[in-house]
Amino acid sequence: MQEDKLSETRRNARSSPTLSEVCTNPNRKPKKGDVVGIKGEQGAFVVVDSYRAMRLVDVKAVGAKPKELALRSVPWPSIVYLDVAKPSH
């Protein structure tokens, strides 16, 4: 019984897309309010400003105070989108 559950978990893990496949989209432009992760950093962040010409964003930690910036001038390629829409059932 336990082996069946383990096999099913492994099958599901192989069939589901990886985080990088789901979240990295070179054509997506970050906008205010997007929830993102940043490569090399722990935790989730919210985009507070996006500079399209320079391809940079300013972010704050989720739950941080409104005026509190966590990181400035983060390059777009460092962003991992966490607010990917889940498929509807």
PDB file of N, CA, C and O in Angstrom:
ATOM      1  N   MET A   1       0.835  -1.200   0.000  1.00  0.00           N
ATOM      2  CA  MET A   1       0.000   0.000   0.000  1.00  0.00           C
ATOM      3  C   MET A   1       0.873   1.255   0.000  1.00  0.00           C
ATOM      4  O   MET A   1       0.644   2.179  -0.781  1.00  0.00           O
ATOM      5  N   GLN A   2       1.870   1.281   0.878  1.00  0.00           N
ATOM      6  CA  GLN A   2       2.739   2.442   0.967  1.00  0.00           C
ATOM      7  C   GLN A   2       3.568   2.596  -0.304  1.00  0.00           C
ATOM      8  O   GLN A   2       3.839   3.718  -0.730  1.00  0.00           O
ATOM      9  N   GLU A   3       3.975   1.479  -0.917  1.00  0.00           N
ATOM     10  CA  GLU A   3       4.729   1.526  -2.166  1.00  0.00           C
ATOM     11  C   GLU A   3       3.887   2.123  -3.285  1.00  0.00           C
ATOM     12  O   GLU A   3       4.399   2.870  -4.119  1.00  0.00           O
ATOM     13  N   ASP A   4       2.596   1.796  -3.308  1.00  0.00           N
ATOM     14  CA  ASP A   4       1.703   2.344  -4.331  1.00  0.00           C
ATOM     15  C   ASP A   4       1.634   3.868  -4.235  1.00  0.00           C
ATOM     16  O   ASP A   4       1.660   4.561  -5.252  1.00  0.00           O
ATOM     17  N   LYS A   5       1.545   4.378  -3.016  1.00  0.00           N
ATOM     18  CA  LYS A   5       1.491   5.833  -2.826  1.00  0.00           C
ATOM     19  C   LYS A   5       2.793   6.481  -3.254  1.00  0.00           C
ATOM     20  O   LYS A   5       2.788   7.547  -3.870  1.00  0.00           O
ATOM     21  N   LEU A   6       3.904   5.845  -2.933  1.00  0.00           N
ATOM     22  CA  LEU A   6       5.203   6.361  -3.323  1.00  0.00           C
ATOM     23  C   LEU A   6       5.351   6.376  -4.841  1.00  0.00           C
ATOM     24  O   LEU A   6       5.846   7.351  -5.406  1.00  0.00           O
ATOM     25  N   SER A   7       4.930   5.311  -5.498  1.00  0.00           N
ATOM     26  CA  SER A   7       4.993   5.242  -6.964  1.00  0.00           C
ATOM     27  C   SER A   7       4.123   6.325  -7.590  1.00  0.00           C
ATOM     28  O   SER A   7       4.525   6.970  -8.559  1.00  0.00           O
ATOM     29  N   GLU A   8       2.935   6.523  -7.035  1.00  0.00           N
ATOM     30  CA  GLU A   8       2.028   7.542  -7.562  1.00  0.00           C
ATOM     31  C   GLU A   8       2.626   8.941  -7.397  1.00  0.00           C
ATOM     32  O   GLU A   8       2.528   9.776  -8.295  1.00  0.00           O
ATOM     33  N   THR A   9       3.240   9.184  -6.248  1.00  0.00           N
ATOM     34  CA  THR A   9       3.877  10.482  -6.005  1.00  0.00           C
ATOM     35  C   THR A   9       4.997  10.722  -7.006  1.00  0.00           C
ATOM     36  O   THR A   9       5.116  11.821  -7.549  1.00  0.00           O
ATOM     37  N   ARG A  10       5.812   9.717  -7.254  1.00  0.00           N
ATOM     38  CA  ARG A  10       6.902   9.860  -8.224  1.00  0.00           C
ATOM     39  C   ARG A  10       6.362  10.110  -9.629  1.00  0.00           C
ATOM     40  O   ARG A  10       6.899  10.939 -10.363  1.00  0.00           O
ATOM     41  N   ARG A  11       5.303   9.397 -10.004  1.00  0.00           N
ATOM     42  CA  ARG A  11       4.683   9.593 -11.328  1.00  0.00           C
ATOM     43  C   ARG A  11       4.163  11.017 -11.474  1.00  0.00           C
ATOM     44  O   ARG A  11       4.383  11.657 -12.503  1.00  0.00           O
ATOM     45  N   ASN A  12       3.481  11.512 -10.460  1.00  0.00           N
ATOM     46  CA  ASN A  12       2.946  12.871 -10.497  1.00  0.00           C
ATOM     47  C   ASN A  12       4.066  13.898 -10.566  1.00  0.00           C
ATOM     48  O   ASN A  12       3.947  14.894 -11.279  1.00  0.00           O
ATOM     49  N   ALA A  13       5.142  13.673  -9.842  1.00  0.00           N
ATOM     50  CA  ALA A  13       6.260  14.605  -9.844  1.00  0.00           C
ATOM     51  C   ALA A  13       6.902  14.669 -11.226  1.00  0.00           C
ATOM     52  O   ALA A  13       7.302  15.744 -11.673  1.00  0.00           O
ATOM     53  N   ARG A  14       7.003  13.536 -11.901  1.00  0.00           N
ATOM     54  CA  ARG A  14       7.604  13.525 -13.232  1.00  0.00           C
ATOM     55  C   ARG A  14       6.699  14.179 -14.259  1.00  0.00           C
ATOM     56  O   ARG A  14       7.190  14.824 -15.187  1.00  0.00           O
ATOM     57  N   SER A  15       5.388  14.029 -14.117  1.00  0.00           N
ATOM     58  CA  SER A  15       4.469  14.561 -15.117  1.00  0.00           C
ATOM     59  C   SER A  15       4.182  16.050 -14.932  1.00  0.00           C
ATOM     60  O   SER A  15       3.771  16.726 -15.875  1.00  0.00           O
ATOM     61  N   SER A  16       4.397  16.560 -13.720  1.00  0.00           N
ATOM     62  CA  SER A  16       4.133  17.974 -13.500  1.00  0.00           C
ATOM     63  C   SER A  16       5.345  18.793 -13.944  1.00  0.00           C
ATOM     64  O   SER A  16       6.481  18.340 -13.807  1.00  0.00           O
ATOM     65  N   PRO A  17       5.109  19.991 -14.474  1.00  0.00           N
ATOM     66  CA  PRO A  17       6.221  20.819 -14.935  1.00  0.00           C
ATOM     67  C   PRO A  17       7.080  21.295 -13.772  1.00  0.00           C
ATOM     68  O   PRO A  17       6.595  21.432 -12.649  1.00  0.00           O
ATOM     69  N   THR A  18       8.338  21.542 -14.040  1.00  0.00           N
ATOM     70  CA  THR A  18       9.230  22.032 -13.000  1.00  0.00           C
ATOM     71  C   THR A  18       8.948  23.503 -12.736  1.00  0.00           C
ATOM     72  O   THR A  18       8.284  24.170 -13.530  1.00  0.00           O
ATOM     73  N   LEU A  19       9.458  24.004 -11.616  1.00  0.00           N
ATOM     74  CA  LEU A  19       9.267  25.404 -11.254  1.00  0.00           C
ATOM     75  C   LEU A  19       9.778  26.320 -12.351  1.00  0.00           C
ATOM     76  O   LEU A  19       9.116  27.295 -12.707  1.00  0.00           O
ATOM     77  N   SER A  20      10.957  26.012 -12.891  1.00  0.00           N
ATOM     78  CA  SER A  20      11.519  26.892 -13.920  1.00  0.00           C
ATOM     79  C   SER A  20      10.705  26.859 -15.201  1.00  0.00           C
ATOM     80  O   SER A  20      10.610  27.873 -15.892  1.00  0.00           O
ATOM     81  N   GLU A  21      10.113  25.716 -15.536  1.00  0.00           N
ATOM     82  CA  GLU A  21       9.279  25.638 -16.738  1.00  0.00           C
ATOM     83  C   GLU A  21       8.014  26.478 -16.590  1.00  0.00           C
ATOM     84  O   GLU A  21       7.552  27.094 -17.551  1.00  0.00           O
ATOM     85  N   VAL A  22       7.466  26.497 -15.397  1.00  0.00           N
ATOM     86  CA  VAL A  22       6.214  27.218 -15.172  1.00  0.00           C
ATOM     87  C   VAL A  22       6.438  28.707 -14.989  1.00  0.00           C
ATOM     88  O   VAL A  22       5.671  29.517 -15.508  1.00  0.00           O
ATOM     89  N   CYS A  23       7.466  29.073 -14.266  1.00  0.00           N
ATOM     90  CA  CYS A  23       7.596  30.436 -13.784  1.00  0.00           C
ATOM     91  C   CYS A  23       8.491  31.354 -14.595  1.00  0.00           C
ATOM     92  O   CYS A  23       8.384  32.573 -14.463  1.00  0.00           O
ATOM     93  N   THR A  24       9.358  30.824 -15.418  1.00  0.00           N
ATOM     94  CA  THR A  24      10.234  31.699 -16.178  1.00  0.00           C
ATOM     95  C   THR A  24       9.683  31.855 -17.581  1.00  0.00           C
ATOM     96  O   THR A  24       9.602  30.890 -18.341  1.00  0.00           O
ATOM     97  N   ASN A  25       9.316  33.043 -17.907  1.00  0.00           N
ATOM     98  CA  ASN A  25       8.772  33.352 -19.221  1.00  0.00           C
ATOM     99  C   ASN A  25       9.483  34.605 -19.705  1.00  0.00           C
ATOM    100  O   ASN A  25       9.227  35.693 -19.188  1.00  0.00           O
ATOM    101  N   PRO A  26      10.376  34.476 -20.694  1.00  0.00           N
ATOM    102  CA  PRO A  26      11.147  35.636 -21.131  1.00  0.00           C
ATOM    103  C   PRO A  26      10.292  36.759 -21.719  1.00  0.00           C
ATOM    104  O   PRO A  26      10.742  37.902 -21.797  1.00  0.00           O
ATOM    105  N   ASN A  27       9.074  36.445 -22.129  1.00  0.00           N
ATOM    106  CA  ASN A  27       8.206  37.464 -22.713  1.00  0.00           C
ATOM    107  C   ASN A  27       7.352  38.180 -21.680  1.00  0.00           C
ATOM    108  O   ASN A  27       6.740  39.203 -21.988  1.00  0.00           O
ATOM    109  N   ARG A  28       7.302  37.667 -20.473  1.00  0.00           N
ATOM    110  CA  ARG A  28       6.489  38.284 -19.427  1.00  0.00           C
ATOM    111  C   ARG A  28       7.223  39.470 -18.833  1.00  0.00           C
ATOM    112  O   ARG A  28       8.410  39.393 -18.515  1.00  0.00           O
ATOM    113  N   LYS A  29       6.497  40.567 -18.690  1.00  0.00           N
ATOM    114  CA  LYS A  29       7.065  41.778 -18.104  1.00  0.00           C
ATOM    115  C   LYS A  29       6.498  41.946 -16.699  1.00  0.00           C
ATOM    116  O   LYS A  29       5.279  41.952 -16.528  1.00  0.00           O
ATOM    117  N   PRO A  30       7.351  42.083 -15.697  1.00  0.00           N
ATOM    118  CA  PRO A  30       6.847  42.228 -14.329  1.00  0.00           C
ATOM    119  C   PRO A  30       6.092  43.534 -14.160  1.00  0.00           C
ATOM    120  O   PRO A  30       6.462  44.562 -14.728  1.00  0.00           O
ATOM    121  N   LYS A  31       5.032  43.478 -13.373  1.00  0.00           N
ATOM    122  CA  LYS A  31       4.257  44.689 -13.088  1.00  0.00           C
ATOM    123  C   LYS A  31       4.000  44.781 -11.596  1.00  0.00           C
ATOM    124  O   LYS A  31       4.146  43.805 -10.861  1.00  0.00           O
ATOM    125  N   LYS A  32       3.618  45.967 -11.167  1.00  0.00           N
ATOM    126  CA  LYS A  32       3.349  46.184  -9.743  1.00  0.00           C
ATOM    127  C   LYS A  32       2.346  45.159  -9.246  1.00  0.00           C
ATOM    128  O   LYS A  32       1.340  44.882  -9.899  1.00  0.00           O
ATOM    129  N   GLY A  33       2.637  44.602  -8.080  1.00  0.00           N
ATOM    130  CA  GLY A  33       1.738  43.633  -7.470  1.00  0.00           C
ATOM    131  C   GLY A  33       2.079  42.185  -7.773  1.00  0.00           C
ATOM    132  O   GLY A  33       1.565  41.291  -7.101  1.00  0.00           O
ATOM    133  N   ASP A  34       2.936  41.916  -8.769  1.00  0.00           N
ATOM    134  CA  ASP A  34       3.336  40.537  -9.059  1.00  0.00           C
ATOM    135  C   ASP A  34       4.072  39.963  -7.857  1.00  0.00           C
ATOM    136  O   ASP A  34       4.889  40.643  -7.236  1.00  0.00           O
ATOM    137  N   VAL A  35       3.779  38.712  -7.535  1.00  0.00           N
ATOM    138  CA  VAL A  35       4.480  38.016  -6.463  1.00  0.00           C
ATOM    139  C   VAL A  35       5.595  37.210  -7.112  1.00  0.00           C
ATOM    140  O   VAL A  35       5.352  36.388  -7.995  1.00  0.00           O
ATOM    141  N   VAL A  36       6.819  37.456  -6.662  1.00  0.00           N
ATOM    142  CA  VAL A  36       7.980  36.837  -7.296  1.00  0.00           C
ATOM    143  C   VAL A  36       8.945  36.288  -6.262  1.00  0.00           C
ATOM    144  O   VAL A  36       8.917  36.664  -5.090  1.00  0.00           O
ATOM    145  N   GLY A  37       9.786  35.402  -6.722  1.00  0.00           N
ATOM    146  CA  GLY A  37      10.948  34.967  -5.971  1.00  0.00           C
ATOM    147  C   GLY A  37      12.146  35.546  -6.694  1.00  0.00           C
ATOM    148  O   GLY A  37      12.044  35.946  -7.854  1.00  0.00           O
ATOM    149  N   ILE A  38      13.257  35.593  -6.029  1.00  0.00           N
ATOM    150  CA  ILE A  38      14.464  36.121  -6.651  1.00  0.00           C
ATOM    151  C   ILE A  38      15.564  35.086  -6.474  1.00  0.00           C
ATOM    152  O   ILE A  38      15.839  34.624  -5.367  1.00  0.00           O
ATOM    153  N   LYS A  39      16.184  34.736  -7.590  1.00  0.00           N
ATOM    154  CA  LYS A  39      17.247  33.738  -7.545  1.00  0.00           C
ATOM    155  C   LYS A  39      18.329  34.192  -6.569  1.00  0.00           C
ATOM    156  O   LYS A  39      18.816  35.320  -6.649  1.00  0.00           O
ATOM    157  N   GLY A  40      18.696  33.311  -5.656  1.00  0.00           N
ATOM    158  CA  GLY A  40      19.713  33.624  -4.668  1.00  0.00           C
ATOM    159  C   GLY A  40      19.179  34.233  -3.382  1.00  0.00           C
ATOM    160  O   GLY A  40      19.940  34.466  -2.443  1.00  0.00           O
ATOM    161  N   GLU A  41      17.865  34.494  -3.329  1.00  0.00           N
ATOM    162  CA  GLU A  41      17.245  35.071  -2.132  1.00  0.00           C
ATOM    163  C   GLU A  41      16.172  34.130  -1.616  1.00  0.00           C
ATOM    164  O   GLU A  41      15.590  33.370  -2.391  1.00  0.00           O
ATOM    165  N   GLN A  42      15.903  34.169  -0.329  1.00  0.00           N
ATOM    166  CA  GLN A  42      14.845  33.346   0.249  1.00  0.00           C
ATOM    167  C   GLN A  42      13.601  34.182   0.456  1.00  0.00           C
ATOM    168  O   GLN A  42      13.693  35.373   0.754  1.00  0.00           O
ATOM    169  N   GLY A  43      12.437  33.569   0.301  1.00  0.00           N
ATOM    170  CA  GLY A  43      11.178  34.237   0.558  1.00  0.00           C
ATOM    171  C   GLY A  43      10.513  34.744  -0.697  1.00  0.00           C
ATOM    172  O   GLY A  43      11.059  34.670  -1.797  1.00  0.00           O
ATOM    173  N   ALA A  44       9.320  35.261  -0.499  1.00  0.00           N
ATOM    174  CA  ALA A  44       8.527  35.811  -1.600  1.00  0.00           C
ATOM    175  C   ALA A  44       8.548  37.330  -1.506  1.00  0.00           C
ATOM    176  O   ALA A  44       8.628  37.902  -0.419  1.00  0.00           O
ATOM    177  N   PHE A  45       8.474  37.961  -2.653  1.00  0.00           N
ATOM    178  CA  PHE A  45       8.529  39.414  -2.752  1.00  0.00           C
ATOM    179  C   PHE A  45       7.397  39.912  -3.628  1.00  0.00           C
ATOM    180  O   PHE A  45       6.864  39.176  -4.458  1.00  0.00           O
ATOM    181  N   VAL A  46       7.036  41.171  -3.434  1.00  0.00           N
ATOM    182  CA  VAL A  46       6.025  41.829  -4.258  1.00  0.00           C
ATOM    183  C   VAL A  46       6.726  42.934  -5.044  1.00  0.00           C
ATOM    184  O   VAL A  46       7.505  43.707  -4.485  1.00  0.00           O
ATOM    185  N   VAL A  47       6.445  43.002  -6.337  1.00  0.00           N
ATOM    186  CA  VAL A  47       7.021  44.060  -7.170  1.00  0.00           C
ATOM    187  C   VAL A  47       6.337  45.374  -6.814  1.00  0.00           C
ATOM    188  O   VAL A  47       5.111  45.476  -6.864  1.00  0.00           O
ATOM    189  N   VAL A  48       7.136  46.383  -6.452  1.00  0.00           N
ATOM    190  CA  VAL A  48       6.578  47.692  -6.119  1.00  0.00           C
ATOM    191  C   VAL A  48       6.825  48.714  -7.223  1.00  0.00           C
ATOM    192  O   VAL A  48       6.143  49.736  -7.291  1.00  0.00           O
ATOM    193  N   ASP A  49       7.793  48.441  -8.080  1.00  0.00           N
ATOM    194  CA  ASP A  49       8.050  49.320  -9.224  1.00  0.00           C
ATOM    195  C   ASP A  49       8.803  48.541 -10.279  1.00  0.00           C
ATOM    196  O   ASP A  49       9.629  47.685  -9.964  1.00  0.00           O
ATOM    197  N   SER A  50       8.511  48.845 -11.548  1.00  0.00           N
ATOM    198  CA  SER A  50       9.154  48.159 -12.658  1.00  0.00           C
ATOM    199  C   SER A  50       9.671  49.192 -13.643  1.00  0.00           C
ATOM    200  O   SER A  50       8.949  50.109 -14.036  1.00  0.00           O
ATOM    201  N   TYR A  51      10.913  49.037 -14.034  1.00  0.00           N
ATOM    202  CA  TYR A  51      11.546  49.963 -14.980  1.00  0.00           C
ATOM    203  C   TYR A  51      11.800  49.214 -16.284  1.00  0.00           C
ATOM    204  O   TYR A  51      12.811  48.528 -16.433  1.00  0.00           O
ATOM    205  N   ARG A  52      10.871  49.354 -17.221  1.00  0.00           N
ATOM    206  CA  ARG A  52      10.938  48.578 -18.464  1.00  0.00           C
ATOM    207  C   ARG A  52      12.158  48.893 -19.309  1.00  0.00           C
ATOM    208  O   ARG A  52      12.762  47.983 -19.877  1.00  0.00           O
ATOM    209  N   ALA A  53      12.532  50.154 -19.402  1.00  0.00           N
ATOM    210  CA  ALA A  53      13.661  50.529 -20.251  1.00  0.00           C
ATOM    211  C   ALA A  53      14.953  49.880 -19.768  1.00  0.00           C
ATOM    212  O   ALA A  53      15.802  49.497 -20.573  1.00  0.00           O
ATOM    213  N   MET A  54      15.096  49.761 -18.449  1.00  0.00           N
ATOM    214  CA  MET A  54      16.323  49.182 -17.885  1.00  0.00           C
ATOM    215  C   MET A  54      16.159  47.715 -17.510  1.00  0.00           C
ATOM    216  O   MET A  54      17.127  47.055 -17.133  1.00  0.00           O
ATOM    217  N   ARG A  55      14.933  47.203 -17.613  1.00  0.00           N
ATOM    218  CA  ARG A  55      14.618  45.819 -17.268  1.00  0.00           C
ATOM    219  C   ARG A  55      15.018  45.495 -15.819  1.00  0.00           C
ATOM    220  O   ARG A  55      15.694  44.504 -15.542  1.00  0.00           O
ATOM    221  N   LEU A  56      14.568  46.381 -14.902  1.00  0.00           N
ATOM    222  CA  LEU A  56      14.832  46.238 -13.476  1.00  0.00           C
ATOM    223  C   LEU A  56      13.536  46.385 -12.696  1.00  0.00           C
ATOM    224  O   LEU A  56      12.581  46.989 -13.183  1.00  0.00           O
ATOM    225  N   VAL A  57      13.498  45.834 -11.484  1.00  0.00           N
ATOM    226  CA  VAL A  57      12.352  46.027 -10.589  1.00  0.00           C
ATOM    227  C   VAL A  57      12.845  46.340  -9.185  1.00  0.00           C
ATOM    228  O   VAL A  57      13.957  45.973  -8.804  1.00  0.00           O
ATOM    229  N   ASP A  58      12.003  47.019  -8.426  1.00  0.00           N
ATOM    230  CA  ASP A  58      12.183  47.187  -6.992  1.00  0.00           C
ATOM    231  C   ASP A  58      11.150  46.288  -6.337  1.00  0.00           C
ATOM    232  O   ASP A  58      10.007  46.222  -6.792  1.00  0.00           O
ATOM    233  N   VAL A  59      11.538  45.596  -5.275  1.00  0.00           N
ATOM    234  CA  VAL A  59      10.624  44.668  -4.614  1.00  0.00           C
ATOM    235  C   VAL A  59      10.666  44.864  -3.104  1.00  0.00           C
ATOM    236  O   VAL A  59      11.620  45.416  -2.556  1.00  0.00           O
ATOM    237  N   LYS A  60       9.604  44.396  -2.444  1.00  0.00           N
ATOM    238  CA  LYS A  60       9.589  44.349  -0.978  1.00  0.00           C
ATOM    239  C   LYS A  60       9.151  42.950  -0.581  1.00  0.00           C
ATOM    240  O   LYS A  60       8.466  42.261  -1.337  1.00  0.00           O
ATOM    241  N   ALA A  61       9.545  42.549   0.591  1.00  0.00           N
ATOM    242  CA  ALA A  61       9.172  41.234   1.104  1.00  0.00           C
ATOM    243  C   ALA A  61       7.663  41.189   1.327  1.00  0.00           C
ATOM    244  O   ALA A  61       7.057  42.184   1.724  1.00  0.00           O
ATOM    245  N   VAL A  62       7.068  40.043   1.072  1.00  0.00           N
ATOM    246  CA  VAL A  62       5.640  39.875   1.328  1.00  0.00           C
ATOM    247  C   VAL A  62       5.404  40.111   2.808  1.00  0.00           C
ATOM    248  O   VAL A  62       6.081  39.519   3.648  1.00  0.00           O
ATOM    249  N   GLY A  63       4.460  40.962   3.130  1.00  0.00           N
ATOM    250  CA  GLY A  63       4.145  41.282   4.518  1.00  0.00           C
ATOM    251  C   GLY A  63       4.944  42.440   5.087  1.00  0.00           C
ATOM    252  O   GLY A  63       4.751  42.816   6.243  1.00  0.00           O
ATOM    253  N   ALA A  64       5.839  43.011   4.292  1.00  0.00           N
ATOM    254  CA  ALA A  64       6.636  44.151   4.771  1.00  0.00           C
ATOM    255  C   ALA A  64       5.775  45.402   4.826  1.00  0.00           C
ATOM    256  O   ALA A  64       4.721  45.462   4.193  1.00  0.00           O
ATOM    257  N   LYS A  65       6.214  46.390   5.570  1.00  0.00           N
ATOM    258  CA  LYS A  65       5.500  47.655   5.659  1.00  0.00           C
ATOM    259  C   LYS A  65       5.493  48.345   4.287  1.00  0.00           C
ATOM    260  O   LYS A  65       6.405  48.134   3.487  1.00  0.00           O
ATOM    261  N   PRO A  66       4.476  49.164   4.011  1.00  0.00           N
ATOM    262  CA  PRO A  66       4.352  49.787   2.692  1.00  0.00           C
ATOM    263  C   PRO A  66       5.577  50.554   2.209  1.00  0.00           C
ATOM    264  O   PRO A  66       5.899  50.489   1.023  1.00  0.00           O
ATOM    265  N   LYS A  67       6.262  51.267   3.074  1.00  0.00           N
ATOM    266  CA  LYS A  67       7.406  52.083   2.650  1.00  0.00           C
ATOM    267  C   LYS A  67       8.735  51.325   2.710  1.00  0.00           C
ATOM    268  O   LYS A  67       9.780  51.887   2.382  1.00  0.00           O
ATOM    269  N   GLU A  68       8.704  50.078   3.119  1.00  0.00           N
ATOM    270  CA  GLU A  68       9.931  49.315   3.340  1.00  0.00           C
ATOM    271  C   GLU A  68      10.318  48.527   2.087  1.00  0.00           C
ATOM    272  O   GLU A  68       9.648  47.558   1.730  1.00  0.00           O
ATOM    273  N   LEU A  69      11.394  48.941   1.424  1.00  0.00           N
ATOM    274  CA  LEU A  69      11.880  48.220   0.249  1.00  0.00           C
ATOM    275  C   LEU A  69      12.852  47.138   0.689  1.00  0.00           C
ATOM    276  O   LEU A  69      13.670  47.345   1.585  1.00  0.00           O
ATOM    277  N   ALA A  70      12.750  45.995   0.052  1.00  0.00           N
ATOM    278  CA  ALA A  70      13.676  44.918   0.371  1.00  0.00           C
ATOM    279  C   ALA A  70      14.883  44.968  -0.557  1.00  0.00           C
ATOM    280  O   ALA A  70      16.026  44.931  -0.103  1.00  0.00           O
ATOM    281  N   LEU A  71      14.627  45.050  -1.834  1.00  0.00           N
ATOM    282  CA  LEU A  71      15.711  45.064  -2.818  1.00  0.00           C
ATOM    283  C   LEU A  71      15.386  46.055  -3.924  1.00  0.00           C
ATOM    284  O   LEU A  71      14.235  46.189  -4.339  1.00  0.00           O
ATOM    285  N   ARG A  72      16.414  46.744  -4.394  1.00  0.00           N
ATOM    286  CA  ARG A  72      16.245  47.704  -5.489  1.00  0.00           C
ATOM    287  C   ARG A  72      17.038  47.232  -6.693  1.00  0.00           C
ATOM    288  O   ARG A  72      18.053  46.546  -6.566  1.00  0.00           O
ATOM    289  N   SER A  73      16.553  47.615  -7.859  1.00  0.00           N
ATOM    290  CA  SER A  73      17.245  47.378  -9.123  1.00  0.00           C
ATOM    291  C   SER A  73      17.579  45.901  -9.350  1.00  0.00           C
ATOM    292  O   SER A  73      18.716  45.550  -9.665  1.00  0.00           O
ATOM    293  N   VAL A  74      16.571  45.049  -9.183  1.00  0.00           N
ATOM    294  CA  VAL A  74      16.736  43.619  -9.425  1.00  0.00           C
ATOM    295  C   VAL A  74      16.532  43.369 -10.918  1.00  0.00           C
ATOM    296  O   VAL A  74      15.493  43.752 -11.455  1.00  0.00           O
ATOM    297  N   PRO A  75      17.490  42.739 -11.607  1.00  0.00           N
ATOM    298  CA  PRO A  75      17.328  42.471 -13.045  1.00  0.00           C
ATOM    299  C   PRO A  75      16.199  41.480 -13.311  1.00  0.00           C
ATOM    300  O   PRO A  75      16.010  40.529 -12.554  1.00  0.00           O
ATOM    301  N   TRP A  76      15.455  41.705 -14.383  1.00  0.00           N
ATOM    302  CA  TRP A  76      14.343  40.827 -14.732  1.00  0.00           C
ATOM    303  C   TRP A  76      14.743  39.355 -14.828  1.00  0.00           C
ATOM    304  O   TRP A  76      13.971  38.509 -14.377  1.00  0.00           O
ATOM    305  N   PRO A  77      15.908  38.998 -15.390  1.00  0.00           N
ATOM    306  CA  PRO A  77      16.244  37.570 -15.481  1.00  0.00           C
ATOM    307  C   PRO A  77      16.405  36.886 -14.120  1.00  0.00           C
ATOM    308  O   PRO A  77      16.411  35.656 -14.051  1.00  0.00           O
ATOM    309  N   SER A  78      16.535  37.651 -13.047  1.00  0.00           N
ATOM    310  CA  SER A  78      16.660  37.071 -11.708  1.00  0.00           C
ATOM    311  C   SER A  78      15.318  36.740 -11.080  1.00  0.00           C
ATOM    312  O   SER A  78      15.261  36.138 -10.007  1.00  0.00           O
ATOM    313  N   ILE A  79      14.239  37.131 -11.744  1.00  0.00           N
ATOM    314  CA  ILE A  79      12.900  36.972 -11.176  1.00  0.00           C
ATOM    315  C   ILE A  79      12.310  35.611 -11.530  1.00  0.00           C
ATOM    316  O   ILE A  79      12.414  35.141 -12.663  1.00  0.00           O
ATOM    317  N   VAL A  80      11.687  34.992 -10.523  1.00  0.00           N
ATOM    318  CA  VAL A  80      10.913  33.767 -10.717  1.00  0.00           C
ATOM    319  C   VAL A  80       9.495  34.099 -10.301  1.00  0.00           C
ATOM    320  O   VAL A  80       9.253  34.448  -9.146  1.00  0.00           O
ATOM    321  N   TYR A  81       8.549  33.995 -11.233  1.00  0.00           N
ATOM    322  CA  TYR A  81       7.154  34.342 -10.939  1.00  0.00           C
ATOM    323  C   TYR A  81       6.505  33.273 -10.082  1.00  0.00           C
ATOM    324  O   TYR A  81       6.538  32.090 -10.422  1.00  0.00           O
ATOM    325  N   LEU A  82       5.920  33.686  -8.978  1.00  0.00           N
ATOM    326  CA  LEU A  82       5.261  32.757  -8.053  1.00  0.00           C
ATOM    327  C   LEU A  82       3.754  32.812  -8.156  1.00  0.00           C
ATOM    328  O   LEU A  82       3.066  31.946  -7.614  1.00  0.00           O
ATOM    329  N   ASP A  83       3.229  33.808  -8.837  1.00  0.00           N
ATOM    330  CA  ASP A  83       1.777  33.961  -8.932  1.00  0.00           C
ATOM    331  C   ASP A  83       1.231  33.370 -10.228  1.00  0.00           C
ATOM    332  O   ASP A  83       0.291  33.910 -10.812  1.00  0.00           O
ATOM    333  N   VAL A  84       1.814  32.268 -10.675  1.00  0.00           N
ATOM    334  CA  VAL A  84       1.378  31.633 -11.914  1.00  0.00           C
ATOM    335  C   VAL A  84      -0.041  31.118 -11.701  1.00  0.00           C
ATOM    336  O   VAL A  84      -0.336  30.481 -10.690  1.00  0.00           O
ATOM    337  N   ALA A  85      -0.909  31.400 -12.661  1.00  0.00           N
ATOM    338  CA  ALA A  85      -2.307  30.971 -12.540  1.00  0.00           C
ATOM    339  C   ALA A  85      -2.370  29.456 -12.513  1.00  0.00           C
ATOM    340  O   ALA A  85      -1.730  28.773 -13.312  1.00  0.00           O
ATOM    341  N   LYS A  86      -3.157  28.946 -11.577  1.00  0.00           N
ATOM    342  CA  LYS A  86      -3.339  27.491 -11.478  1.00  0.00           C
ATOM    343  C   LYS A  86      -4.433  27.085 -12.463  1.00  0.00           C
ATOM    344  O   LYS A  86      -5.392  27.829 -12.665  1.00  0.00           O
ATOM    345  N   PRO A  87      -4.296  25.915 -13.075  1.00  0.00           N
ATOM    346  CA  PRO A  87      -5.324  25.477 -14.016  1.00  0.00           C
ATOM    347  C   PRO A  87      -6.668  25.318 -13.320  1.00  0.00           C
ATOM    348  O   PRO A  87      -6.746  24.813 -12.200  1.00  0.00           O
ATOM    349  N   SER A  88      -7.723  25.753 -13.997  1.00  0.00           N
ATOM    350  CA  SER A  88      -9.068  25.634 -13.402  1.00  0.00           C
ATOM    351  C   SER A  88      -9.598  24.227 -13.636  1.00  0.00           C
ATOM    352  O   SER A  88      -9.283  23.581 -14.635  1.00  0.00           O
ATOM    353  N   HIS A  89     -10.403  23.776 -12.698  1.00  0.00           N
ATOM    354  CA  HIS A  89     -10.946  22.419 -12.795  1.00  0.00           C
ATOM    355  C   HIS A  89     -12.342  22.455 -13.319  1.00  0.00           C
ATOM    356  O   HIS A  89     -12.971  21.408 -13.472  1.00  0.00           O
TER     357      HIS A  89
END
